[in-house]
Amino acid sequence: MKSFANGTENYGRRKTVAEPLRPARGGFLRPFGCAWFIREFLLGHGPNGSARIDTNLGAPQADIFYYYKMSLRNATAYDRATRVEEKRVKWEGRPIDPETIERLARRYLERLPYKATGARYHSFVVYFSTLRRLGWVEPSGREMPSAFQEHYPPGPPRRYYRLTEAGRAAGDTAWANPYLTLYGRS
């Protein structure tokens, strides 16, 4: 067996690479969690500049997803702008300028594609179904015709969802990982 300087070892013809135990750059790191956003949105708090809703009426899944994606885009743009400004400040030896951060954030937001941040809609629907199985969200009873029904009348309507008492009572730890709460440790 021959070791190489880059951390690979030669076992016959194959080379294996020693994997570090730290996450790779990127991954699924988010400024805030999906479940946290859903809870705060359905509580009517309007997290991260999203719309405030009537908590008894609720909101359709598509609207919750849209505001989640827009909030992620805004948080990502401001995070990038802040990091760039901090590097410039360190390099130039001047104080941080909030106006520069705002200008950079607007520029990054214009260039950041909608699909670049967050989950896809299908993943969101699957995640939302977990919250329904836990009994944390329920249909509020309000339904509206969907755009899909214009072309296919038997299609599903836009169904509004609201937070249940169980969802309001669930702690931050449970909301941090709804899958663990639903399925428990294996």
The 8 nearest C-alpha neighbors of each residue, nearest first, counted from 0:
[[1, 9, 10, 2, 8, 11, 3, 14],
 [0, 2, 9, 8, 3, 10, 7, 11],
 [3, 1, 8, 7, 9, 0, 4, 6],
 [2, 4, 7, 5, 6, 8, 1, 9],
 [3, 5, 6, 2, 7, 8, 1, 16],
 [4, 6, 3, 7, 16, 2, 8, 17],
 [7, 5, 4, 17, 3, 16, 8, 2],
 [8, 6, 16, 15, 3, 5, 14, 2],
 [9, 7, 2, 14, 15, 1, 3, 10],
 [8, 10, 14, 1, 0, 11, 13, 2],
 [11, 9, 13, 0, 12, 14, 8, 15],
 [10, 12, 13, 9, 0, 14, 1, 8],
 [11, 13, 10, 14, 9, 15, 8, 0],
 [14, 12, 10, 11, 9, 15, 8, 7],
 [13, 15, 9, 8, 7, 10, 16, 12],
 [16, 14, 7, 8, 13, 17, 9, 10],
 [15, 17, 7, 18, 6, 14, 8, 5],
 [16, 18, 6, 7, 19, 15, 8, 5],
 [19, 17, 16, 20, 21, 6, 15, 7],
 [18, 20, 21, 17, 22, 23, 16, 6],
 [21, 19, 18, 22, 23, 17, 24, 16],
 [20, 22, 19, 23, 18, 24, 26, 25],
 [23, 21, 24, 20, 26, 19, 25, 28],
 [22, 24, 25, 21, 26, 19, 20, 18],
 [23, 25, 26, 22, 21, 28, 27, 19],
 [26, 24, 23, 27, 28, 22, 29, 116],
 [25, 27, 28, 24, 23, 22, 29, 117],
 [26, 28, 29, 25, 117, 118, 24, 116],
 [27, 29, 26, 25, 30, 31, 32, 24],
 [28, 30, 31, 27, 32, 71, 117, 75],
 [29, 31, 74, 28, 32, 71, 75, 78],
 [32, 30, 29, 33, 35, 36, 71, 28],
 [33, 31, 35, 34, 36, 29, 30, 175],
 [32, 34, 36, 35, 37, 31, 67, 123],
 [35, 33, 37, 36, 32, 174, 38, 175],
 [36, 34, 38, 32, 33, 37, 39, 174],
 [35, 37, 33, 39, 34, 38, 40, 32],
 [38, 36, 34, 40, 35, 39, 41, 33],
 [39, 37, 35, 41, 40, 36, 42, 34],
 [38, 40, 42, 36, 41, 37, 44, 46],
 [41, 39, 37, 43, 42, 45, 38, 44],
 [40, 42, 43, 38, 39, 162, 161, 54],
 [43, 41, 39, 40, 44, 54, 38, 162],
 [44, 42, 52, 51, 41, 40, 45, 54],
 [43, 45, 39, 42, 46, 40, 51, 41],
 [44, 46, 51, 49, 50, 40, 43, 48],
 [47, 45, 48, 49, 44, 39, 40, 36],
 [48, 46, 49, 70, 45, 74, 73, 71],
 [47, 49, 46, 45, 50, 70, 51, 66],
 [50, 48, 45, 46, 47, 66, 51, 70],
 [51, 49, 45, 52, 48, 66, 46, 40],
 [50, 52, 45, 43, 44, 49, 53, 40],
 [53, 51, 43, 54, 50, 57, 41, 58],
 [52, 54, 56, 55, 57, 43, 51, 41],
 [53, 55, 57, 56, 43, 42, 52, 41],
 [56, 54, 53, 57, 161, 139, 162, 52],
 [55, 57, 53, 54, 139, 161, 58, 159],
 [58, 56, 161, 160, 54, 159, 55, 53],
 [57, 59, 159, 160, 62, 60, 63, 56],
 [60, 58, 159, 62, 61, 158, 160, 157],
 [61, 59, 63, 62, 64, 58, 159, 160],
 [60, 62, 64, 59, 63, 65, 120, 157],
 [63, 61, 65, 64, 59, 60, 66, 58],
 [62, 64, 60, 66, 65, 61, 67, 59],
 [65, 63, 67, 61, 62, 66, 60, 68],
 [64, 66, 62, 68, 67, 63, 61, 69],
 [67, 65, 69, 63, 68, 64, 49, 70],
 [68, 66, 64, 70, 65, 69, 63, 71],
 [67, 69, 71, 65, 66, 70, 117, 64],
 [70, 68, 66, 72, 71, 67, 73, 65],
 [69, 71, 73, 67, 72, 68, 47, 66],
 [72, 70, 68, 74, 69, 73, 75, 67],
 [71, 73, 69, 75, 70, 74, 76, 68],
 [74, 72, 70, 76, 75, 71, 77, 69],
 [73, 75, 71, 77, 76, 72, 78, 70],
 [76, 74, 78, 72, 73, 77, 71, 79],
 [75, 77, 104, 73, 79, 107, 78, 108],
 [78, 76, 104, 80, 74, 79, 75, 81],
 [79, 77, 75, 81, 76, 80, 74, 82],
 [80, 78, 82, 76, 77, 81, 75, 83],
 [79, 81, 77, 104, 83, 103, 100, 78],
 [80, 82, 84, 78, 79, 83, 100, 77],
 [81, 83, 85, 79, 84, 80, 78, 86],
 [84, 82, 80, 86, 85, 81, 79, 87],
 [83, 85, 87, 81, 86, 82, 88, 80],
 [86, 84, 88, 82, 87, 83, 81, 89],
 [87, 85, 89, 83, 84, 88, 90, 82],
 [86, 88, 84, 90, 89, 85, 91, 83],
 [89, 87, 85, 91, 93, 92, 90, 86],
 [88, 90, 86, 92, 87, 91, 85, 93],
 [89, 91, 87, 88, 92, 86, 93, 85],
 [90, 92, 88, 89, 93, 87, 86, 94],
 [93, 91, 89, 88, 90, 94, 87, 95],
 [92, 94, 88, 91, 95, 89, 90, 87],
 [95, 93, 88, 96, 92, 89, 91, 85],
 [96, 94, 88, 97, 93, 84, 85, 99],
 [95, 97, 99, 98, 94, 100, 84, 88],
 [98, 96, 100, 99, 101, 95, 102, 81],
 [99, 97, 101, 100, 96, 102, 103, 95],
 [98, 100, 102, 97, 101, 96, 103, 84],
 [99, 101, 97, 103, 80, 98, 102, 81],
 [102, 100, 98, 104, 99, 103, 105, 97],
 [101, 103, 99, 105, 104, 100, 98, 106],
 [104, 102, 106, 100, 80, 105, 101, 99],
 [103, 105, 77, 76, 101, 107, 80, 106],
 [106, 104, 108, 102, 103, 107, 101, 109],
 [105, 107, 103, 109, 104, 108, 102, 110],
 [108, 106, 104, 110, 76, 109, 105, 111],
 [107, 109, 105, 111, 110, 106, 76, 104],
 [110, 108, 106, 107, 111, 105, 112, 104],
 [109, 111, 107, 108, 112, 106, 105, 76],
 [110, 112, 108, 109, 107, 113, 115, 72],
 [113, 111, 115, 114, 110, 116, 109, 108],
 [112, 114, 115, 111, 116, 72, 68, 69],
 [113, 115, 112, 116, 117, 119, 118, 68],
 [116, 114, 112, 113, 111, 117, 72, 118],
 [117, 115, 114, 72, 71, 113, 68, 118],
 [118, 116, 68, 71, 119, 115, 114, 29],
 [117, 119, 122, 123, 120, 116, 68, 121],
 [118, 120, 122, 121, 123, 117, 114, 124],
 [121, 119, 123, 122, 124, 118, 64, 61],
 [120, 122, 124, 123, 119, 125, 118, 126],
 [123, 121, 125, 119, 120, 124, 118, 126],
 [122, 124, 120, 126, 121, 125, 127, 118],
 [125, 123, 127, 121, 126, 122, 128, 120],
 [124, 126, 128, 122, 127, 123, 121, 129],
 [127, 125, 123, 129, 128, 124, 122, 130],
 [126, 128, 124, 130, 129, 125, 123, 131],
 [129, 127, 131, 125, 130, 126, 124, 132],
 [130, 128, 132, 126, 127, 131, 133, 125],
 [129, 131, 127, 133, 128, 132, 135, 136],
 [130, 132, 128, 134, 136, 129, 133, 135],
 [133, 131, 129, 134, 130, 128, 135, 181],
 [132, 134, 130, 131, 135, 129, 181, 136],
 [133, 135, 131, 132, 136, 130, 165, 137],
 [166, 134, 136, 163, 165, 130, 133, 131],
 [137, 135, 162, 131, 163, 161, 134, 130],
 [136, 138, 160, 161, 139, 131, 163, 162],
 [139, 137, 160, 140, 159, 161, 158, 136],
 [138, 140, 160, 141, 159, 161, 56, 137],
 [139, 141, 138, 142, 159, 158, 160, 56],
 [142, 140, 159, 139, 158, 143, 56, 138],
 [143, 141, 158, 157, 159, 156, 140, 144],
 [142, 144, 157, 156, 145, 158, 141, 159],
 [143, 145, 156, 157, 148, 146, 142, 155],
 [144, 146, 156, 147, 148, 157, 143, 155],
 [147, 145, 148, 149, 144, 150, 156, 157],
 [146, 148, 145, 149, 150, 151, 154, 152],
 [149, 147, 152, 151, 154, 150, 145, 146],
 [148, 150, 147, 146, 151, 152, 145, 144],
 [149, 151, 148, 147, 152, 146, 154, 153],
 [150, 152, 148, 154, 153, 149, 147, 146],
 [151, 153, 148, 154, 149, 150, 147, 155],
 [152, 154, 151, 148, 155, 156, 147, 150],
 [155, 153, 148, 152, 151, 147, 156, 145],
 [154, 156, 153, 157, 148, 145, 147, 144],
 [157, 155, 144, 145, 143, 158, 142, 154],
 [158, 156, 143, 145, 142, 144, 59, 159],
 [157, 159, 142, 59, 156, 141, 160, 138],
 [158, 160, 59, 58, 57, 141, 138, 139],
 [161, 159, 138, 57, 139, 137, 58, 59],
 [160, 162, 57, 136, 137, 139, 41, 138],
 [161, 163, 136, 166, 135, 41, 137, 167],
 [164, 162, 166, 135, 165, 136, 167, 137],
 [163, 165, 167, 166, 168, 162, 135, 169],
 [166, 164, 168, 163, 167, 135, 169, 134],
 [135, 167, 165, 163, 169, 164, 168, 162],
 [166, 168, 164, 165, 169, 163, 162, 135],
 [169, 167, 165, 166, 164, 170, 163, 135],
 [170, 168, 166, 167, 165, 173, 171, 174],
 [171, 169, 173, 172, 168, 174, 167, 166],
 [170, 172, 174, 173, 175, 169, 35, 176],
 [173, 171, 175, 170, 174, 176, 169, 177],
 [172, 174, 170, 175, 171, 176, 180, 177],
 [175, 173, 171, 176, 172, 177, 34, 170],
 [174, 176, 172, 173, 171, 177, 34, 35],
 [175, 177, 174, 179, 178, 173, 180, 172],
 [176, 178, 180, 179, 174, 173, 181, 175],
 [179, 177, 181, 180, 176, 182, 129, 183],
 [178, 180, 183, 182, 177, 181, 176, 184],
 [179, 181, 177, 178, 183, 173, 182, 176],
 [182, 180, 178, 179, 183, 177, 133, 129],
 [181, 183, 179, 180, 178, 184, 185, 177],
 [184, 182, 179, 180, 181, 185, 178, 177],
 [185, 183, 179, 182, 180, 181, 178, 176],
 [184, 183, 182, 179, 181, 178, 180, 176]]
